[in-house]
Amino acid sequence: MKIISILNHKGGVGKTTFTGSIAQALALTGRRVLAIDNDSQHNLSSLLNVGSVQPNILDVYRAPKESAPKRLLSAVVKTGLPNLHIITSCGDLVDGCVGDAYHLKNAIDECSLERFYDFVLIDNAPGLDQLQASAVNACHEIFVPTELCQFAVDGLVEMERTLAARCPLGGRVSKIIPNFYRNVRRHNTFLAALNTMFPERVTSTSILVDSVFDEVVTEGKILFLHRLYSKGAACYIRLVHELFMLDEEEVWDAVLGKRGEHMREEARERYYKMKEGSVGDD
């Protein structure tokens, strides 16, 4: 089992959309995935159409050390996708809820999540405080979605320095994912700078600007089932191949097969609703 924190001390870089999309793509390929919403805005919980439920990650942090593993397992809920579960968050989650920055790590270790999952993805709020430290200490590696601008590039250097000082035993940044990419000179300049500063850690796939991400969130739909032929979905299929060393054709075939099943199920539901409606009319 691999535990990955999605982190950037800067806000508005697309962490939650990235986490949710990667989680869904992995689940559609048959991998068992647990997403953990470690952000008081609980946007990941909403994106995966679960919302904030109890128990949640706050209850895990509040639980005594000896009962935290049991509370963590009880906080796991299913999403609408097979193979994808989530521990939700809530608006009361604040930095002061974490008394021990190793509490989450210890809970995960003690409940042997590797029996149930291939990947654990932890979505984090902006910042580098106790909540983020808890996720970093619990993970094996860190994925960093980033904008392509001067502040973002400079911030990554500072973030790595802070992580090394505050979480010396935690995960390290293994991949940097350029987000909101446009094929313009300014973005290509910052992309080149990232590759120079972080050799072999910047993904060759950049996530293109695409309104489809807002559409699926607004409509409560799943990118790969409802907008598979969009630019955004194509980016994420390539990213899953690149980040997790999965065969790109295998990923595409698996997602395409699940999309077909989903469309047939939706067609059946529409048929029976129409049939019930016509019986009612009679």
MIVEXLO-906001 format. One record per residue (C-alpha): residue number from 0; residue in one letter; x negated, y negated, z. Coordinates in Angstrom, 2 decimals. Each point is the difference from the previous one (the first is absolute). Example, Ala and Ser with C-alpha at 12.3 -4.5 7.8 and 13.67 -1.06 7.14 Angstrom:
! MIVEXLO-906001
<rec num="0" residuo="A" x="-12.30" y="4.50" z="7.80"/>
<rec num="1" residuo="S" x="-1.37" y="-3.44" z="-0.66"/>
***
This chain:
! MIVEXLO-906001
<rec num="0" residuo="M" x="0.00" y="0.00" z="0.00"/>
<rec num="1" residuo="K" x="-1.25" y="-3.47" z="-0.88"/>
<rec num="2" residuo="I" x="1.07" y="-3.09" z="1.94"/>
<rec num="3" residuo="I" x="-0.21" y="-3.29" z="-1.88"/>
<rec num="4" residuo="S" x="0.65" y="-3.50" z="1.30"/>
<rec num="5" residuo="I" x="1.15" y="-2.62" z="-2.48"/>
<rec num="6" residuo="L" x="-1.45" y="-3.22" z="1.30"/>
<rec num="7" residuo="N" x="-0.82" y="-3.58" z="-0.85"/>
<rec num="8" residuo="H" x="-0.31" y="-2.78" z="2.54"/>
<rec num="9" residuo="K" x="1.65" y="-2.30" z="-2.55"/>
<rec num="10" residuo="G" x="3.77" y="0.04" z="-0.55"/>
<rec num="11" residuo="G" x="1.88" y="0.13" z="-3.29"/>
<rec num="12" residuo="V" x="-2.40" y="2.36" z="-1.78"/>
<rec num="13" residuo="G" x="2.53" y="2.79" z="-0.61"/>
<rec num="14" residuo="K" x="-0.99" y="2.47" z="2.72"/>
<rec num="15" residuo="T" x="3.51" y="1.28" z="0.67"/>
<rec num="16" residuo="T" x="0.97" y="0.44" z="-3.65"/>
<rec num="17" residuo="F" x="-3.30" y="1.79" z="-0.55"/>
<rec num="18" residuo="T" x="0.51" y="2.31" z="3.00"/>
<rec num="19" residuo="G" x="3.57" y="0.87" z="-0.93"/>
<rec num="20" residuo="S" x="-0.76" y="0.59" z="-3.67"/>
<rec num="21" residuo="I" x="-3.02" y="2.19" z="0.71"/>
<rec num="22" residuo="A" x="1.97" y="1.97" z="2.61"/>
<rec num="23" residuo="Q" x="2.85" y="0.60" z="-2.43"/>
<rec num="24" residuo="A" x="-2.32" y="1.02" z="-2.83"/>
<rec num="25" residuo="L" x="-1.87" y="2.49" z="2.19"/>
<rec num="26" residuo="A" x="3.26" y="1.48" z="1.29"/>
<rec num="27" residuo="L" x="1.32" y="0.41" z="-3.55"/>
<rec num="28" residuo="T" x="-3.11" y="2.05" z="-0.86"/>
<rec num="29" residuo="G" x="0.83" y="2.37" z="2.88"/>
<rec num="30" residuo="R" x="-2.43" y="-1.39" z="2.59"/>
<rec num="31" residuo="R" x="1.35" y="-0.25" z="3.54"/>
<rec num="32" residuo="V" x="-0.18" y="-3.64" z="1.08"/>
<rec num="33" residuo="L" x="0.63" y="-1.85" z="3.25"/>
<rec num="34" residuo="A" x="0.23" y="-3.79" z="-0.21"/>
<rec num="35" residuo="I" x="-0.45" y="-2.01" z="3.20"/>
<rec num="36" residuo="D" x="1.38" y="-3.54" z="0.13"/>
<rec num="37" residuo="N" x="-2.37" y="-1.92" z="2.29"/>
<rec num="38" residuo="D" x="1.47" y="-3.43" z="-0.73"/>
<rec num="39" residuo="S" x="2.67" y="-1.82" z="2.01"/>
<rec num="40" residuo="Q" x="1.62" y="-1.22" z="-3.23"/>
<rec num="41" residuo="H" x="0.76" y="3.71" z="-0.70"/>
<rec num="42" residuo="N" x="0.08" y="-0.61" z="-3.76"/>
<rec num="43" residuo="L" x="-1.33" y="3.48" z="-0.76"/>
<rec num="44" residuo="S" x="2.90" y="1.49" z="1.96"/>
<rec num="45" residuo="S" x="2.39" y="-2.05" z="-2.14"/>
<rec num="46" residuo="L" x="-1.82" y="0.73" z="-3.26"/>
<rec num="47" residuo="L" x="0.39" y="3.74" z="0.63"/>
<rec num="48" residuo="N" x="3.72" y="-0.56" z="0.69"/>
<rec num="49" residuo="V" x="-0.13" y="1.11" z="3.62"/>
<rec num="50" residuo="G" x="0.03" y="-3.24" z="1.97"/>
<rec num="51" residuo="S" x="-1.05" y="-0.33" z="3.61"/>
<rec num="52" residuo="V" x="1.09" y="2.99" z="2.12"/>
<rec num="53" residuo="Q" x="-0.86" y="1.30" z="3.44"/>
<rec num="54" residuo="P" x="-2.29" y="1.40" z="1.14"/>
<rec num="55" residuo="N" x="-2.55" y="-1.87" z="-2.10"/>
<rec num="56" residuo="I" x="-3.67" y="-0.99" z="0.09"/>
<rec num="57" residuo="L" x="0.63" y="-2.40" z="2.90"/>
<rec num="58" residuo="D" x="1.24" y="2.93" z="2.11"/>
<rec num="59" residuo="V" x="-3.20" y="1.88" z="-0.84"/>
<rec num="60" residuo="Y" x="-2.15" y="-2.89" z="1.22"/>
<rec num="61" residuo="R" x="2.10" y="-0.34" z="3.17"/>
<rec num="62" residuo="A" x="-0.10" y="3.71" z="0.83"/>
<rec num="63" residuo="P" x="-2.50" y="1.21" z="2.63"/>
<rec num="64" residuo="K" x="-3.04" y="1.73" z="-1.47"/>
<rec num="65" residuo="E" x="1.19" y="3.50" z="0.92"/>
<rec num="66" residuo="S" x="3.44" y="-0.43" z="-1.62"/>
<rec num="67" residuo="A" x="-1.04" y="-2.10" z="-3.02"/>
<rec num="68" residuo="P" x="-0.55" y="3.00" z="-2.35"/>
<rec num="69" residuo="K" x="3.52" y="1.28" z="0.69"/>
<rec num="70" residuo="R" x="1.44" y="-3.48" z="-0.46"/>
<rec num="71" residuo="L" x="-1.86" y="-0.39" z="-3.29"/>
<rec num="72" residuo="L" x="1.48" y="3.22" z="-1.37"/>
<rec num="73" residuo="S" x="3.48" y="-1.01" z="1.17"/>
<rec num="74" residuo="A" x="-0.37" y="-3.33" z="-1.84"/>
<rec num="75" residuo="V" x="-0.44" y="1.67" z="-3.41"/>
<rec num="76" residuo="V" x="3.05" y="-0.33" z="-2.27"/>
<rec num="77" residuo="K" x="0.72" y="1.14" z="-3.53"/>
<rec num="78" residuo="T" x="0.25" y="-2.36" z="-2.96"/>
<rec num="79" residuo="G" x="2.05" y="0.53" z="-3.14"/>
<rec num="80" residuo="L" x="-2.93" y="1.84" z="-1.60"/>
<rec num="81" residuo="P" x="-0.94" y="3.56" z="0.90"/>
<rec num="82" residuo="N" x="-3.54" y="0.22" z="1.42"/>
<rec num="83" residuo="L" x="0.05" y="-3.65" z="1.14"/>
<rec num="84" residuo="H" x="0.64" y="-0.84" z="3.66"/>
<rec num="85" residuo="I" x="-0.48" y="-3.24" z="1.92"/>
<rec num="86" residuo="I" x="-0.51" y="-1.35" z="3.49"/>
<rec num="87" residuo="T" x="1.83" y="-3.32" z="-0.10"/>
<rec num="88" residuo="S" x="-0.80" y="-3.28" z="1.74"/>
<rec num="89" residuo="C" x="2.07" y="-2.75" z="1.62"/>
<rec num="90" residuo="G" x="0.03" y="-3.74" z="0.62"/>
<rec num="91" residuo="D" x="-1.15" y="0.38" z="3.63"/>
<rec num="92" residuo="L" x="-3.38" y="1.43" z="-0.99"/>
<rec num="93" residuo="V" x="-2.75" y="-2.43" z="1.05"/>
<rec num="94" residuo="D" x="-3.72" y="0.18" z="0.56"/>
<rec num="95" residuo="G" x="0.45" y="0.18" z="3.77"/>
<rec num="96" residuo="C" x="1.84" y="3.33" z="-0.34"/>
<rec num="97" residuo="V" x="-3.32" y="1.73" z="-0.64"/>
<rec num="98" residuo="G" x="-1.88" y="0.43" z="3.26"/>
<rec num="99" residuo="D" x="-2.50" y="2.50" z="-1.41"/>
<rec num="100" residuo="A" x="-1.24" y="-0.34" z="-3.58"/>
<rec num="101" residuo="Y" x="-0.51" y="3.80" z="-0.11"/>
<rec num="102" residuo="H" x="3.54" y="0.82" z="1.17"/>
<rec num="103" residuo="L" x="1.34" y="0.70" z="-3.52"/>
<rec num="104" residuo="K" x="-3.07" y="2.04" z="-0.95"/>
<rec num="105" residuo="N" x="0.31" y="2.13" z="3.12"/>
<rec num="106" residuo="A" x="3.71" y="0.59" z="-0.59"/>
<rec num="107" residuo="I" x="-0.61" y="1.07" z="-3.61"/>
<rec num="108" residuo="D" x="-2.86" y="2.28" z="0.99"/>
<rec num="109" residuo="E" x="1.92" y="1.65" z="2.82"/>
<rec num="110" residuo="C" x="3.13" y="0.82" z="-2.01"/>
<rec num="111" residuo="S" x="-1.96" y="1.66" z="-2.84"/>
<rec num="112" residuo="L" x="1.68" y="-1.84" z="-2.87"/>
<rec num="113" residuo="E" x="-2.18" y="1.91" z="-2.46"/>
<rec num="114" residuo="R" x="2.44" y="2.89" z="0.38"/>
<rec num="115" residuo="F" x="2.68" y="-2.08" z="-1.68"/>
<rec num="116" residuo="Y" x="-1.64" y="-2.57" z="-2.27"/>
<rec num="117" residuo="D" x="-2.65" y="-0.40" z="-2.67"/>
<rec num="118" residuo="F" x="-0.14" y="-3.80" z="0.31"/>
<rec num="119" residuo="V" x="0.87" y="-2.59" z="2.64"/>
<rec num="120" residuo="L" x="0.25" y="-3.58" z="-1.29"/>
<rec num="121" residuo="I" x="0.08" y="-2.85" z="2.56"/>
<rec num="122" residuo="D" x="1.35" y="-3.35" z="-1.16"/>
<rec num="123" residuo="N" x="-1.25" y="-2.96" z="2.03"/>
<rec num="124" residuo="A" x="0.94" y="-3.62" z="0.61"/>
<rec num="125" residuo="P" x="-2.50" y="-2.69" z="-1.03"/>
<rec num="126" residuo="G" x="-2.72" y="-0.69" z="2.56"/>
<rec num="127" residuo="L" x="-2.71" y="1.89" z="1.85"/>
<rec num="128" residuo="D" x="1.39" y="0.28" z="3.50"/>
<rec num="129" residuo="Q" x="0.82" y="2.88" z="2.33"/>
<rec num="130" residuo="L" x="2.74" y="1.47" z="-2.21"/>
<rec num="131" residuo="Q" x="-2.31" y="0.12" z="-3.01"/>
<rec num="132" residuo="A" x="-2.87" y="1.33" z="2.14"/>
<rec num="133" residuo="S" x="2.26" y="2.83" z="1.12"/>
<rec num="134" residuo="A" x="0.66" y="0.98" z="-3.62"/>
<rec num="135" residuo="V" x="-3.68" y="-0.33" z="-0.97"/>
<rec num="136" residuo="N" x="-1.11" y="2.21" z="2.88"/>
<rec num="137" residuo="A" x="2.58" y="2.62" z="-0.99"/>
<rec num="138" residuo="C" x="-0.94" y="0.16" z="-3.69"/>
<rec num="139" residuo="H" x="-2.69" y="1.63" z="-2.09"/>
<rec num="140" residuo="E" x="-0.20" y="-2.78" z="-2.56"/>
<rec num="141" residuo="I" x="1.51" y="-3.37" z="-0.93"/>
<rec num="142" residuo="F" x="1.59" y="-1.12" z="-3.25"/>
<rec num="143" residuo="V" x="0.06" y="-3.77" z="-0.56"/>
<rec num="144" residuo="P" x="2.40" y="-1.51" z="-2.55"/>
<rec num="145" residuo="T" x="-1.17" y="-3.50" z="-0.86"/>
<rec num="146" residuo="E" x="0.84" y="-3.03" z="-2.05"/>
<rec num="147" residuo="L" x="-2.52" y="-1.30" z="-2.49"/>
<rec num="148" residuo="C" x="-0.89" y="-3.40" z="1.44"/>
<rec num="149" residuo="Q" x="-2.92" y="-1.57" z="1.85"/>
<rec num="150" residuo="F" x="1.56" y="0.16" z="3.47"/>
<rec num="151" residuo="A" x="0.84" y="3.69" z="-0.43"/>
<rec num="152" residuo="V" x="-3.50" y="0.93" z="-1.21"/>
<rec num="153" residuo="D" x="-1.70" y="-1.94" z="2.81"/>
<rec num="154" residuo="G" x="2.41" y="1.49" z="2.53"/>
<rec num="155" residuo="L" x="-0.93" y="3.57" z="-0.87"/>
<rec num="156" residuo="V" x="-3.61" y="-0.60" z="1.05"/>
<rec num="157" residuo="E" x="1.13" y="-1.48" z="3.30"/>
<rec num="158" residuo="M" x="2.49" y="2.82" z="0.53"/>
<rec num="159" residuo="E" x="-2.64" y="2.69" z="-0.40"/>
<rec num="160" residuo="R" x="-2.28" y="-1.78" z="2.44"/>
<rec num="161" residuo="T" x="2.79" y="-0.26" z="2.57"/>
<rec num="162" residuo="L" x="1.03" y="3.63" z="-0.40"/>
<rec num="163" residuo="A" x="-3.56" y="1.21" z="0.52"/>
<rec num="164" residuo="A" x="-0.27" y="-2.03" z="3.21"/>
<rec num="165" residuo="R" x="3.44" y="0.73" z="1.46"/>
<rec num="166" residuo="C" x="0.58" y="3.59" z="-1.20"/>
<rec num="167" residuo="P" x="-3.43" y="1.64" z="-0.31"/>
<rec num="168" residuo="L" x="1.52" y="3.51" z="0.12"/>
<rec num="169" residuo="G" x="2.94" y="-0.75" z="-2.29"/>
<rec num="170" residuo="G" x="0.54" y="0.50" z="-3.71"/>
<rec num="171" residuo="R" x="-1.86" y="-2.06" z="-2.55"/>
<rec num="172" residuo="V" x="1.10" y="-1.72" z="-3.19"/>
<rec num="173" residuo="S" x="-0.26" y="2.60" z="-2.74"/>
<rec num="174" residuo="K" x="2.11" y="-1.61" z="-2.73"/>
<rec num="175" residuo="I" x="0.92" y="-3.55" z="-0.96"/>
<rec num="176" residuo="I" x="3.02" y="-0.27" z="-2.30"/>
<rec num="177" residuo="P" x="0.44" y="-3.18" z="-2.08"/>
<rec num="178" residuo="N" x="3.65" y="-1.04" z="0.07"/>
<rec num="179" residuo="F" x="2.14" y="-2.50" z="-1.96"/>
<rec num="180" residuo="Y" x="-2.47" y="0.26" z="-2.89"/>
<rec num="181" residuo="R" x="0.33" y="-2.02" z="-3.19"/>
<rec num="182" residuo="N" x="-2.44" y="0.35" z="-2.87"/>
<rec num="183" residuo="V" x="-1.23" y="-3.58" z="0.24"/>
<rec num="184" residuo="R" x="-3.50" y="-1.39" z="0.42"/>
<rec num="185" residuo="R" x="0.46" y="-1.01" z="3.65"/>
<rec num="186" residuo="H" x="1.15" y="3.47" z="1.08"/>
<rec num="187" residuo="N" x="-2.70" y="1.74" z="-2.01"/>
<rec num="188" residuo="T" x="-2.63" y="-2.24" z="1.62"/>
<rec num="189" residuo="F" x="1.13" y="0.97" z="3.51"/>
<rec num="190" residuo="L" x="0.27" y="3.64" z="-1.05"/>
<rec num="191" residuo="A" x="-3.63" y="-0.09" z="-1.13"/>
<rec num="192" residuo="A" x="-0.97" y="-1.64" z="3.30"/>
<rec num="193" residuo="L" x="1.72" y="2.73" z="1.99"/>
<rec num="194" residuo="N" x="-1.80" y="2.72" z="-1.93"/>
<rec num="195" residuo="T" x="-3.31" y="-1.72" z="0.65"/>
<rec num="196" residuo="M" x="0.65" y="-0.45" z="3.73"/>
<rec num="197" residuo="F" x="1.59" y="3.43" z="0.57"/>
<rec num="198" residuo="P" x="-1.57" y="2.35" z="-2.56"/>
<rec num="199" residuo="E" x="1.91" y="3.24" z="-0.65"/>
<rec num="200" residuo="R" x="2.75" y="-0.98" z="2.43"/>
<rec num="201" residuo="V" x="2.24" y="-2.09" z="-2.27"/>
<rec num="202" residuo="T" x="2.51" y="2.11" z="-1.91"/>
<rec num="203" residuo="S" x="-0.24" y="-0.13" z="-3.76"/>
<rec num="204" residuo="T" x="3.80" y="-0.22" z="-0.02"/>
<rec num="205" residuo="S" x="1.46" y="-3.39" z="0.88"/>
<rec num="206" residuo="I" x="3.69" y="-0.40" z="0.86"/>
<rec num="207" residuo="L" x="1.55" y="-2.24" z="-2.62"/>
<rec num="208" residuo="V" x="2.46" y="-2.77" z="0.76"/>
<rec num="209" residuo="D" x="3.42" y="1.57" z="-0.65"/>
<rec num="210" residuo="S" x="3.47" y="-1.12" z="1.12"/>
<rec num="211" residuo="V" x="0.97" y="3.67" z="0.30"/>
<rec num="212" residuo="F" x="-1.36" y="0.11" z="3.55"/>
<rec num="213" residuo="D" x="2.48" y="-2.64" z="1.18"/>
<rec num="214" residuo="E" x="2.79" y="1.70" z="-1.95"/>
<rec num="215" residuo="V" x="-0.37" y="3.41" z="1.63"/>
<rec num="216" residuo="V" x="-0.27" y="-1.52" z="3.47"/>
<rec num="217" residuo="T" x="3.09" y="-2.17" z="-0.54"/>
<rec num="218" residuo="E" x="1.99" y="2.90" z="-1.45"/>
<rec num="219" residuo="G" x="-1.24" y="2.55" z="2.55"/>
<rec num="220" residuo="K" x="-1.34" y="2.26" z="-2.75"/>
<rec num="221" residuo="I" x="-3.15" y="2.04" z="-0.50"/>
<rec num="222" residuo="L" x="-2.52" y="-1.29" z="-2.52"/>
<rec num="223" residuo="F" x="-0.86" y="3.37" z="-1.53"/>
<rec num="224" residuo="L" x="3.58" y="1.28" z="-0.21"/>
<rec num="225" residuo="H" x="1.69" y="-3.16" z="-1.26"/>
<rec num="226" residuo="R" x="-2.76" y="-1.98" z="-1.79"/>
<rec num="227" residuo="L" x="-2.46" y="2.70" z="-1.07"/>
<rec num="228" residuo="Y" x="-0.81" y="-1.65" z="-3.34"/>
<rec num="229" residuo="S" x="-0.87" y="-3.37" z="1.53"/>
<rec num="230" residuo="K" x="-3.51" y="-1.46" z="0.07"/>
<rec num="231" residuo="G" x="0.05" y="0.18" z="3.79"/>
<rec num="232" residuo="A" x="0.77" y="3.71" z="0.13"/>
<rec num="233" residuo="A" x="-2.77" y="0.73" z="-2.53"/>
<rec num="234" residuo="C" x="-2.50" y="-1.88" z="2.18"/>
<rec num="235" residuo="Y" x="0.92" y="2.03" z="3.06"/>
<rec num="236" residuo="I" x="-0.21" y="3.33" z="-1.81"/>
<rec num="237" residuo="R" x="-3.54" y="-0.91" z="-1.06"/>
<rec num="238" residuo="L" x="-0.76" y="-1.14" z="3.55"/>
<rec num="239" residuo="V" x="1.17" y="3.28" z="1.52"/>
<rec num="240" residuo="H" x="-2.32" y="1.79" z="-2.42"/>
<rec num="241" residuo="E" x="-2.89" y="-2.28" z="0.90"/>
<rec num="242" residuo="L" x="0.49" y="-0.31" z="3.77"/>
<rec num="243" residuo="F" x="0.81" y="3.63" z="0.75"/>
<rec num="244" residuo="M" x="-1.87" y="1.78" z="-2.80"/>
<rec num="245" residuo="L" x="3.22" y="1.49" z="-1.38"/>
<rec num="246" residuo="D" x="0.28" y="0.97" z="-3.64"/>
<rec num="247" residuo="E" x="1.83" y="-2.80" z="-1.81"/>
<rec num="248" residuo="E" x="1.98" y="2.37" z="-2.24"/>
<rec num="249" residuo="E" x="1.01" y="2.04" z="3.04"/>
<rec num="250" residuo="V" x="1.22" y="-3.15" z="1.75"/>
<rec num="251" residuo="W" x="1.92" y="-1.15" z="-3.07"/>
<rec num="252" residuo="D" x="1.60" y="3.43" z="-0.60"/>
<rec num="253" residuo="A" x="1.01" y="0.32" z="3.66"/>
<rec num="254" residuo="V" x="1.53" y="-3.47" z="0.14"/>
<rec num="255" residuo="L" x="1.73" y="0.46" z="-3.36"/>
<rec num="256" residuo="G" x="1.49" y="3.30" z="1.19"/>
<rec num="257" residuo="K" x="1.31" y="-1.55" z="3.21"/>
<rec num="258" residuo="R" x="1.44" y="-2.91" z="-1.96"/>
<rec num="259" residuo="G" x="1.86" y="2.45" z="-2.24"/>
<rec num="260" residuo="E" x="1.43" y="1.82" z="3.03"/>
<rec num="261" residuo="H" x="1.06" y="-3.30" z="1.52"/>
<rec num="262" residuo="M" x="1.70" y="-1.20" z="-3.17"/>
<rec num="263" residuo="R" x="1.91" y="3.29" z="-0.35"/>
<rec num="264" residuo="E" x="1.12" y="-0.25" z="3.63"/>
<rec num="265" residuo="E" x="1.17" y="-3.58" z="-0.51"/>
<rec num="266" residuo="A" x="1.88" y="1.08" z="-3.14"/>
<rec num="267" residuo="R" x="1.74" y="2.79" z="1.96"/>
<rec num="268" residuo="E" x="1.00" y="-2.45" z="2.73"/>
<rec num="269" residuo="R" x="1.43" y="-2.43" z="-2.57"/>
<rec num="270" residuo="Y" x="1.93" y="2.82" z="-1.66"/>
<rec num="271" residuo="Y" x="1.62" y="1.18" z="3.22"/>
<rec num="272" residuo="K" x="0.84" y="-3.55" z="1.05"/>
<rec num="273" residuo="M" x="1.68" y="-0.59" z="-3.36"/>
<rec num="274" residuo="K" x="1.83" y="3.30" z="0.34"/>
<rec num="275" residuo="E" x="1.22" y="-0.88" z="3.50"/>
<rec num="276" residuo="G" x="1.09" y="-3.41" z="-1.30"/>
<rec num="277" residuo="S" x="2.00" y="1.50" z="-2.86"/>
<rec num="278" residuo="V" x="1.73" y="2.44" z="2.40"/>
<rec num="279" residuo="G" x="0.90" y="-2.94" z="2.26"/>
<rec num="280" residuo="D" x="1.45" y="-1.88" z="-2.95"/>
<rec num="281" residuo="D" x="2.25" y="2.95" z="-0.79"/>
***
